[in-house]
Amino acid sequence: MNPLQQQISQLIEQVGQSVVGQSHVIRALVIGLLTNSHVLLEGLPGTAKTRSVKALAQALNASFGRIQFTPDLLPSDVTGTEMYQEHEGAHQLRFQPGPIFNSIVLADEVNRAPAKVQAALLEAMAEGTVTVGDKSHRLPELFMVLATQNPVEQEGTYPLPEAQMDRFALKVSVAYPDDEAELAIIRLVRAEERGNRQQGDHFAPLSPELILQARAELSAMTVSPLVEHYIIGLVMATRHPDRYPDTGLPQWIAVGASPRASISLDKCARAYAWLQGRNHVLPDDVRAMVPSVLGHRFTLSYDALADGVDHQQVVMALLDHVVIG
């Protein structure tokens, strides 16, 4: 590994000291950061989704904003608002930025807000700008939305629009910890109560500029035609499942993934390979990222829903039947 890769690995380790038993979540957050993408974390309450995002922001020394989404939230609570201010006897409009104007933005329980608020978040994610009144305001160069949501079976939730789901490069499911991890959690909380956190005390927060340097290295990575065609083959299998008869795919997929899926899979596979210390991408890097990148980008058919088939089962079928090369 080169020095920059080592520093990012230390970042993952540092965040892991604050979040026990969720290493796949931490890696996904860092991959989102490296690829200039947004990440959606889905899981039941109490599974350290919010804690993971906070720990990442602290380890990065980046500005952090949190938006707690509720049914009565207004778009201006996200974007900010124009306020009248008196200056030298004259009244003028002054823009008061909202919490979206931070490098790391935690959109907590994003599926509890109505559509008009989700639309304001979508503009920020898609364009890197926020429009208030008749003016557009640019967001920071290092900008990432890390959204959390509870499963839609819970009352009081609003399913995210397909356009907004597609803006998240990765969707990661956060499960309850196992026995050993939960034991480590209560010991960690006990140590925090005593103010006894020697772990990571000697870790200096990373500068956001290092993330921009890492992104430049990712852009220079080599992706072979073999890997490129494998990426395209996986995405095309969601759009043309009839090419794979007798696999279940034609019966399970109603609408396939958009070109954003191919772009995100390419970016995330490069980031995954880079974190392994390589400057080229292998098919295994692509396979490792498929569940998080593709799992939320296609629509299940009524037959799949009736048979109890979920997105991850379809993803596993894609990996089983789409050949490399």
C-alpha beads as a LAMMPS data file, in Angstrom:
LAMMPS data file: protein, C-alpha beads

325 atoms
324 bonds

1 atom types
1 bond types

-500.0 500.0 xlo xhi
-500.0 500.0 ylo yhi
-500.0 500.0 zlo zhi

Masses

1 110.0

Atoms # bond

1 1 1 0.000 0.000 0.000
2 1 1 1.154 3.540 -0.677
3 1 1 1.097 6.124 2.159
4 1 1 -2.295 7.510 1.130
5 1 1 -3.877 4.057 1.077
6 1 1 -2.409 3.395 4.526
7 1 1 -3.951 6.597 5.873
8 1 1 -7.389 5.670 4.548
9 1 1 -7.005 2.191 6.057
10 1 1 -6.226 3.850 9.388
11 1 1 -9.381 5.922 8.955
12 1 1 -11.439 2.736 8.583
13 1 1 -9.750 1.273 11.651
14 1 1 -10.386 4.436 13.670
15 1 1 -14.082 4.508 12.853
16 1 1 -14.256 0.793 13.623
17 1 1 -13.128 1.476 17.182
18 1 1 -16.307 3.475 17.763
19 1 1 -18.665 1.162 15.870
20 1 1 -18.516 -2.516 16.806
21 1 1 -19.642 -5.359 14.566
22 1 1 -20.448 -3.257 11.489
23 1 1 -17.218 -3.388 9.482
24 1 1 -19.101 -3.724 6.171
25 1 1 -20.984 -0.504 6.947
26 1 1 -17.787 1.422 7.665
27 1 1 -16.176 0.189 4.457
28 1 1 -19.257 1.205 2.460
29 1 1 -19.199 4.703 3.974
30 1 1 -15.536 5.148 3.058
31 1 1 -16.109 3.825 -0.468
32 1 1 -18.912 6.359 -0.849
33 1 1 -16.558 9.073 0.322
34 1 1 -13.813 8.023 -2.106
35 1 1 -16.189 7.862 -5.078
36 1 1 -17.921 11.194 -4.380
37 1 1 -21.172 9.303 -3.874
38 1 1 -24.045 9.074 -1.422
39 1 1 -24.884 6.106 0.811
40 1 1 -28.184 4.820 2.189
41 1 1 -28.129 2.751 5.383
42 1 1 -31.221 0.687 6.125
43 1 1 -31.832 -1.102 9.395
44 1 1 -33.904 -1.267 12.526
45 1 1 -33.419 1.344 15.263
46 1 1 -30.394 0.916 17.505
47 1 1 -28.055 -0.648 14.936
48 1 1 -25.420 2.140 15.049
49 1 1 -26.355 3.780 11.743
50 1 1 -26.187 7.306 13.135
51 1 1 -23.147 6.515 15.254
52 1 1 -21.244 5.259 12.190
53 1 1 -21.795 8.500 10.294
54 1 1 -20.833 10.677 13.261
55 1 1 -17.654 8.673 13.821
56 1 1 -16.665 9.106 10.166
57 1 1 -17.152 12.882 10.279
58 1 1 -15.097 13.158 13.480
59 1 1 -12.263 11.085 12.013
60 1 1 -12.228 13.296 8.901
61 1 1 -12.168 16.675 10.618
62 1 1 -14.907 17.656 8.161
63 1 1 -17.903 19.885 8.807
64 1 1 -20.901 17.833 9.884
65 1 1 -24.622 18.542 9.654
66 1 1 -27.518 16.461 10.861
67 1 1 -31.115 16.615 9.659
68 1 1 -33.676 14.657 11.651
69 1 1 -36.423 13.933 9.135
70 1 1 -39.962 14.108 10.497
71 1 1 -43.411 14.371 8.862
72 1 1 -43.622 18.102 9.676
73 1 1 -40.169 18.992 8.281
74 1 1 -40.072 21.793 5.684
75 1 1 -37.696 22.108 2.698
76 1 1 -36.262 25.289 4.262
77 1 1 -35.261 23.238 7.309
78 1 1 -32.915 21.369 4.974
79 1 1 -31.706 24.022 2.537
80 1 1 -31.849 27.194 4.600
81 1 1 -33.887 30.320 4.061
82 1 1 -33.683 33.994 3.131
83 1 1 -34.190 36.346 6.058
84 1 1 -34.872 40.066 6.163
85 1 1 -32.109 41.950 7.926
86 1 1 -31.801 45.640 8.641
87 1 1 -28.494 47.188 7.631
88 1 1 -27.807 50.944 7.853
89 1 1 -31.514 51.690 7.894
90 1 1 -32.273 49.538 4.868
91 1 1 -33.847 46.101 4.769
92 1 1 -32.152 43.429 2.706
93 1 1 -32.453 39.696 2.202
94 1 1 -29.686 37.581 3.676
95 1 1 -29.337 33.860 3.044
96 1 1 -29.110 31.709 6.165
97 1 1 -27.612 28.322 5.110
98 1 1 -29.267 25.145 6.327
99 1 1 -27.571 21.966 7.569
100 1 1 -27.175 20.705 3.993
101 1 1 -24.217 23.122 3.650
102 1 1 -21.736 20.775 5.313
103 1 1 -19.251 18.247 3.967
104 1 1 -20.817 15.253 5.731
105 1 1 -24.599 15.433 6.007
106 1 1 -26.530 12.888 8.032
107 1 1 -30.105 12.588 6.789
108 1 1 -31.524 10.629 9.705
109 1 1 -34.653 8.534 9.055
110 1 1 -34.977 10.046 5.593
111 1 1 -38.100 8.019 4.791
112 1 1 -40.088 9.791 7.518
113 1 1 -40.267 13.078 5.578
114 1 1 -42.871 13.972 2.915
115 1 1 -42.065 14.122 -0.794
116 1 1 -41.417 17.891 -1.004
117 1 1 -38.616 17.624 1.561
118 1 1 -37.152 14.572 -0.145
119 1 1 -37.154 16.582 -3.397
120 1 1 -35.042 19.310 -1.778
121 1 1 -32.544 16.681 -0.688
122 1 1 -32.567 15.151 -4.174
123 1 1 -31.547 18.443 -5.796
124 1 1 -28.589 18.764 -3.447
125 1 1 -27.502 15.179 -4.112
126 1 1 -27.945 15.390 -7.865
127 1 1 -26.660 18.865 -8.661
128 1 1 -24.376 19.821 -5.782
129 1 1 -26.382 23.029 -5.510
130 1 1 -29.363 24.301 -3.545
131 1 1 -31.933 26.737 -4.947
132 1 1 -33.578 29.146 -2.514
133 1 1 -35.799 31.819 -4.013
134 1 1 -34.290 32.704 -7.376
135 1 1 -30.670 31.995 -6.413
136 1 1 -28.570 28.847 -6.553
137 1 1 -25.997 28.205 -3.847
138 1 1 -23.024 25.895 -4.359
139 1 1 -22.374 23.114 -1.850
140 1 1 -18.851 22.237 -0.590
141 1 1 -16.484 20.380 -2.926
142 1 1 -16.308 17.533 -0.426
143 1 1 -19.996 16.750 0.009
144 1 1 -21.675 13.473 0.866
145 1 1 -25.149 12.591 2.082
146 1 1 -25.298 9.605 4.395
147 1 1 -28.955 8.769 4.839
148 1 1 -30.492 6.317 7.261
149 1 1 -33.912 4.774 7.050
150 1 1 -35.970 2.254 8.930
151 1 1 -37.582 -0.584 6.952
152 1 1 -40.755 0.509 5.204
153 1 1 -42.833 -2.013 7.152
154 1 1 -42.705 0.389 10.094
155 1 1 -45.564 2.848 10.515
156 1 1 -45.097 6.503 9.633
157 1 1 -42.642 5.995 6.776
158 1 1 -42.772 7.262 3.179
159 1 1 -41.051 5.086 0.535
160 1 1 -38.266 6.990 -1.225
161 1 1 -38.979 7.846 -4.888
162 1 1 -37.153 5.693 -7.437
163 1 1 -35.261 8.753 -8.723
164 1 1 -33.890 9.413 -5.263
165 1 1 -33.015 5.771 -4.612
166 1 1 -30.992 5.801 -7.833
167 1 1 -28.952 8.740 -6.524
168 1 1 -27.539 6.586 -3.740
169 1 1 -24.496 4.746 -5.072
170 1 1 -24.770 2.185 -2.290
171 1 1 -27.539 0.842 -0.113
172 1 1 -26.315 -1.144 2.876
173 1 1 -28.435 -3.241 5.202
174 1 1 -27.462 -2.945 8.857
175 1 1 -28.321 -6.014 10.917
176 1 1 -28.348 -6.610 14.651
177 1 1 -24.920 -7.593 16.067
178 1 1 -24.095 -11.150 17.084
179 1 1 -23.386 -12.264 20.664
180 1 1 -19.697 -11.361 20.717
181 1 1 -20.222 -7.992 19.047
182 1 1 -23.004 -7.057 21.459
183 1 1 -20.775 -7.940 24.406
184 1 1 -18.079 -5.677 22.931
185 1 1 -20.670 -2.907 22.532
186 1 1 -21.671 -2.825 26.195
187 1 1 -18.002 -2.858 27.211
188 1 1 -17.297 0.028 24.821
189 1 1 -20.188 2.081 26.220
190 1 1 -19.008 1.333 29.741
191 1 1 -15.523 2.564 28.843
192 1 1 -16.965 5.725 27.286
193 1 1 -18.939 6.419 30.447
194 1 1 -15.676 6.311 32.399
195 1 1 -14.015 8.545 29.835
196 1 1 -11.588 5.713 29.181
197 1 1 -11.096 5.737 25.428
198 1 1 -7.395 5.113 24.882
199 1 1 -8.143 3.469 21.539
200 1 1 -7.542 5.940 18.765
201 1 1 -6.354 8.702 21.096
202 1 1 -3.187 9.007 19.009
203 1 1 -5.008 9.194 15.668
204 1 1 -4.931 12.648 14.114
205 1 1 -8.068 13.405 12.069
206 1 1 -7.499 13.233 8.330
207 1 1 -7.636 16.365 6.250
208 1 1 -10.482 16.452 3.697
209 1 1 -7.837 17.322 1.097
210 1 1 -6.491 13.763 1.415
211 1 1 -9.850 12.433 0.253
212 1 1 -9.608 14.603 -2.855
213 1 1 -6.107 13.205 -3.481
214 1 1 -7.433 9.665 -3.127
215 1 1 -10.166 10.428 -5.662
216 1 1 -7.493 11.504 -8.130
217 1 1 -5.714 8.162 -7.673
218 1 1 -8.970 6.298 -8.275
219 1 1 -9.452 8.163 -11.543
220 1 1 -6.050 6.951 -12.731
221 1 1 -6.722 3.267 -12.032
222 1 1 -6.693 0.659 -14.773
223 1 1 -9.890 -1.182 -15.681
224 1 1 -9.468 -3.937 -18.265
225 1 1 -11.994 -4.563 -21.077
226 1 1 -12.779 -7.906 -19.400
227 1 1 -13.901 -6.150 -16.214
228 1 1 -15.734 -3.437 -18.159
229 1 1 -17.778 -6.007 -20.057
230 1 1 -18.517 -7.869 -16.823
231 1 1 -19.938 -4.672 -15.304
232 1 1 -22.070 -4.034 -18.375
233 1 1 -23.195 -7.666 -18.454
234 1 1 -24.460 -7.523 -14.876
235 1 1 -26.442 -4.341 -15.463
236 1 1 -27.812 -5.515 -18.811
237 1 1 -29.021 -8.716 -17.154
238 1 1 -31.414 -6.594 -15.079
239 1 1 -32.764 -4.893 -18.219
240 1 1 -32.904 -8.001 -20.408
241 1 1 -33.496 -10.882 -18.004
242 1 1 -35.019 -12.865 -20.885
243 1 1 -31.428 -13.499 -22.022
244 1 1 -31.181 -15.825 -19.032
245 1 1 -34.113 -18.245 -19.351
246 1 1 -34.623 -20.956 -16.747
247 1 1 -32.881 -18.836 -14.085
248 1 1 -35.869 -17.113 -12.515
249 1 1 -34.600 -13.688 -13.605
250 1 1 -37.270 -13.138 -16.320
251 1 1 -40.016 -13.796 -13.769
252 1 1 -38.480 -11.709 -10.979
253 1 1 -37.352 -8.425 -12.605
254 1 1 -39.954 -5.909 -13.800
255 1 1 -37.743 -2.843 -14.449
256 1 1 -33.964 -2.946 -14.795
257 1 1 -31.184 -0.718 -13.502
258 1 1 -30.316 2.638 -15.106
259 1 1 -26.928 3.644 -16.570
260 1 1 -26.131 5.161 -13.171
261 1 1 -25.798 1.586 -11.943
262 1 1 -22.958 0.906 -14.397
263 1 1 -21.224 4.151 -13.445
264 1 1 -21.534 3.464 -9.726
265 1 1 -20.408 -0.150 -10.051
266 1 1 -17.305 0.960 -11.963
267 1 1 -16.467 3.640 -9.384
268 1 1 -17.095 1.453 -6.350
269 1 1 -15.145 -1.497 -7.770
270 1 1 -12.175 0.816 -8.314
271 1 1 -12.448 2.106 -4.750
272 1 1 -12.690 -1.436 -3.375
273 1 1 -9.583 -2.486 -5.317
274 1 1 -7.725 0.656 -4.230
275 1 1 -8.453 -0.116 -0.582
276 1 1 -6.840 -3.525 -1.147
277 1 1 -3.658 -1.748 -2.229
278 1 1 -4.020 -2.419 -5.963
279 1 1 -4.021 -0.052 -8.934
280 1 1 -6.161 -2.299 -11.134
281 1 1 -9.610 -3.841 -10.810
282 1 1 -10.359 -7.567 -10.706
283 1 1 -13.714 -9.255 -11.381
284 1 1 -13.842 -10.169 -7.682
285 1 1 -13.834 -6.449 -6.832
286 1 1 -16.926 -6.013 -8.984
287 1 1 -18.622 -9.034 -7.409
288 1 1 -17.923 -7.677 -3.923
289 1 1 -19.738 -4.418 -4.715
290 1 1 -22.726 -5.781 -6.652
291 1 1 -25.040 -6.421 -3.644
292 1 1 -24.682 -2.846 -2.358
293 1 1 -24.673 -1.113 -5.747
294 1 1 -27.313 -3.060 -7.697
295 1 1 -29.637 -4.303 -4.966
296 1 1 -31.800 -1.160 -4.839
297 1 1 -31.784 -0.195 -8.522
298 1 1 -34.239 -2.618 -10.125
299 1 1 -37.920 -3.232 -9.504
300 1 1 -39.228 -6.629 -8.501
301 1 1 -42.153 -8.123 -10.407
302 1 1 -45.458 -9.082 -8.824
303 1 1 -44.457 -12.728 -9.241
304 1 1 -41.294 -12.157 -7.208
305 1 1 -43.226 -10.399 -4.458
306 1 1 -45.837 -13.159 -4.422
307 1 1 -43.124 -15.814 -4.169
308 1 1 -41.325 -13.970 -1.378
309 1 1 -38.233 -13.272 -3.507
310 1 1 -36.283 -10.193 -2.378
311 1 1 -33.722 -7.991 -4.119
312 1 1 -30.697 -9.750 -2.640
313 1 1 -31.897 -13.143 -3.861
314 1 1 -32.097 -11.689 -7.363
315 1 1 -28.601 -10.212 -6.968
316 1 1 -27.249 -13.646 -6.017
317 1 1 -28.909 -15.105 -9.122
318 1 1 -27.232 -12.420 -11.248
319 1 1 -23.829 -13.288 -9.802
320 1 1 -24.461 -16.988 -10.390
321 1 1 -25.537 -16.705 -14.020
322 1 1 -23.714 -13.704 -15.556
323 1 1 -20.358 -14.995 -16.758
324 1 1 -17.086 -13.076 -16.713
325 1 1 -15.845 -12.221 -20.179

Bonds

1 1 1 2
2 1 2 3
3 1 3 4
4 1 4 5
5 1 5 6
6 1 6 7
7 1 7 8
8 1 8 9
9 1 9 10
10 1 10 11
11 1 11 12
12 1 12 13
13 1 13 14
14 1 14 15
15 1 15 16
16 1 16 17
17 1 17 18
18 1 18 19
19 1 19 20
20 1 20 21
21 1 21 22
22 1 22 23
23 1 23 24
24 1 24 25
25 1 25 26
26 1 26 27
27 1 27 28
28 1 28 29
29 1 29 30
30 1 30 31
31 1 31 32
32 1 32 33
33 1 33 34
34 1 34 35
35 1 35 36
36 1 36 37
37 1 37 38
38 1 38 39
39 1 39 40
40 1 40 41
41 1 41 42
42 1 42 43
43 1 43 44
44 1 44 45
45 1 45 46
46 1 46 47
47 1 47 48
48 1 48 49
49 1 49 50
50 1 50 51
51 1 51 52
52 1 52 53
53 1 53 54
54 1 54 55
55 1 55 56
56 1 56 57
57 1 57 58
58 1 58 59
59 1 59 60
60 1 60 61
61 1 61 62
62 1 62 63
63 1 63 64
64 1 64 65
65 1 65 66
66 1 66 67
67 1 67 68
68 1 68 69
69 1 69 70
70 1 70 71
71 1 71 72
72 1 72 73
73 1 73 74
74 1 74 75
75 1 75 76
76 1 76 77
77 1 77 78
78 1 78 79
79 1 79 80
80 1 80 81
81 1 81 82
82 1 82 83
83 1 83 84
84 1 84 85
85 1 85 86
86 1 86 87
87 1 87 88
88 1 88 89
89 1 89 90
90 1 90 91
91 1 91 92
92 1 92 93
93 1 93 94
94 1 94 95
95 1 95 96
96 1 96 97
97 1 97 98
98 1 98 99
99 1 99 100
100 1 100 101
101 1 101 102
102 1 102 103
103 1 103 104
104 1 104 105
105 1 105 106
106 1 106 107
107 1 107 108
108 1 108 109
109 1 109 110
110 1 110 111
111 1 111 112
112 1 112 113
113 1 113 114
114 1 114 115
115 1 115 116
116 1 116 117
117 1 117 118
118 1 118 119
119 1 119 120
120 1 120 121
121 1 121 122
122 1 122 123
123 1 123 124
124 1 124 125
125 1 125 126
126 1 126 127
127 1 127 128
128 1 128 129
129 1 129 130
130 1 130 131
131 1 131 132
132 1 132 133
133 1 133 134
134 1 134 135
135 1 135 136
136 1 136 137
137 1 137 138
138 1 138 139
139 1 139 140
140 1 140 141
141 1 141 142
142 1 142 143
143 1 143 144
144 1 144 145
145 1 145 146
146 1 146 147
147 1 147 148
148 1 148 149
149 1 149 150
150 1 150 151
151 1 151 152
152 1 152 153
153 1 153 154
154 1 154 155
155 1 155 156
156 1 156 157
157 1 157 158
158 1 158 159
159 1 159 160
160 1 160 161
161 1 161 162
162 1 162 163
163 1 163 164
164 1 164 165
165 1 165 166
166 1 166 167
167 1 167 168
168 1 168 169
169 1 169 170
170 1 170 171
171 1 171 172
172 1 172 173
173 1 173 174
174 1 174 175
175 1 175 176
176 1 176 177
177 1 177 178
178 1 178 179
179 1 179 180
180 1 180 181
181 1 181 182
182 1 182 183
183 1 183 184
184 1 184 185
185 1 185 186
186 1 186 187
187 1 187 188
188 1 188 189
189 1 189 190
190 1 190 191
191 1 191 192
192 1 192 193
193 1 193 194
194 1 194 195
195 1 195 196
196 1 196 197
197 1 197 198
198 1 198 199
199 1 199 200
200 1 200 201
201 1 201 202
202 1 202 203
203 1 203 204
204 1 204 205
205 1 205 206
206 1 206 207
207 1 207 208
208 1 208 209
209 1 209 210
210 1 210 211
211 1 211 212
212 1 212 213
213 1 213 214
214 1 214 215
215 1 215 216
216 1 216 217
217 1 217 218
218 1 218 219
219 1 219 220
220 1 220 221
221 1 221 222
222 1 222 223
223 1 223 224
224 1 224 225
225 1 225 226
226 1 226 227
227 1 227 228
228 1 228 229
229 1 229 230
230 1 230 231
231 1 231 232
232 1 232 233
233 1 233 234
234 1 234 235
235 1 235 236
236 1 236 237
237 1 237 238
238 1 238 239
239 1 239 240
240 1 240 241
241 1 241 242
242 1 242 243
243 1 243 244
244 1 244 245
245 1 245 246
246 1 246 247
247 1 247 248
248 1 248 249
249 1 249 250
250 1 250 251
251 1 251 252
252 1 252 253
253 1 253 254
254 1 254 255
255 1 255 256
256 1 256 257
257 1 257 258
258 1 258 259
259 1 259 260
260 1 260 261
261 1 261 262
262 1 262 263
263 1 263 264
264 1 264 265
265 1 265 266
266 1 266 267
267 1 267 268
268 1 268 269
269 1 269 270
270 1 270 271
271 1 271 272
272 1 272 273
273 1 273 274
274 1 274 275
275 1 275 276
276 1 276 277
277 1 277 278
278 1 278 279
279 1 279 280
280 1 280 281
281 1 281 282
282 1 282 283
283 1 283 284
284 1 284 285
285 1 285 286
286 1 286 287
287 1 287 288
288 1 288 289
289 1 289 290
290 1 290 291
291 1 291 292
292 1 292 293
293 1 293 294
294 1 294 295
295 1 295 296
296 1 296 297
297 1 297 298
298 1 298 299
299 1 299 300
300 1 300 301
301 1 301 302
302 1 302 303
303 1 303 304
304 1 304 305
305 1 305 306
306 1 306 307
307 1 307 308
308 1 308 309
309 1 309 310
310 1 310 311
311 1 311 312
312 1 312 313
313 1 313 314
314 1 314 315
315 1 315 316
316 1 316 317
317 1 317 318
318 1 318 319
319 1 319 320
320 1 320 321
321 1 321 322
322 1 322 323
323 1 323 324
324 1 324 325
